[in-house]
Amino acid sequence: MNFRKGKGREDPEINLIPFIDVLLVIVIFLMVTTSYSKFTALQITLPTADADKAMVRPLEINVAVNPQGQYAVNNVQVSSKDAASLALDLKNAAQAGSESGQQKGNPSDPVVIINADAMATHQTVINVLEAARLAGFDKITFAAQTSGHK
């Protein structure tokens, strides 16, 4: 016995309006609670300085490190493999640079510039840092090239 008149069976409808309302509320909630600060872990204020260019350049000691772990101090290859012997080479380079008179500066306070190859091991760079510490040089910087030069 069929008591219904018409097609017999209606297709169920899904009303999307309440679903869209719930999604909009979730999106609004996420937008309100999200923090857009880049540096939320550390709030720092960088110092500013208005300084003139230095009239006297400090003595520079360039240390190059190749991928094979060999060192060159001021473009002279050295046979040092450990930090202690490399420290002696750094001290000798500082004395030679101050005696040549090419760069004015305090020989006990030179700047060590590390030019490490991208494929050099981490340990070889750490050896240069340790050698600079053993030699008593506390001004150290790393040289890098811009991405446009390959």
ABEGO torsion letter per residue (X at the ends): XBABBEAGBBBBBBBAAAAAAAAAAAAAAAAAABBABABAABBBBBBBBBBBBBABBBBBBBBBBBAAGBBBBGGBBBABABAAAAAAAAAAAAAAAAAAGABBEBAABBBBBBBBBAABBAAAAAAAAAAAAAAGBABBBBBBBBAABX
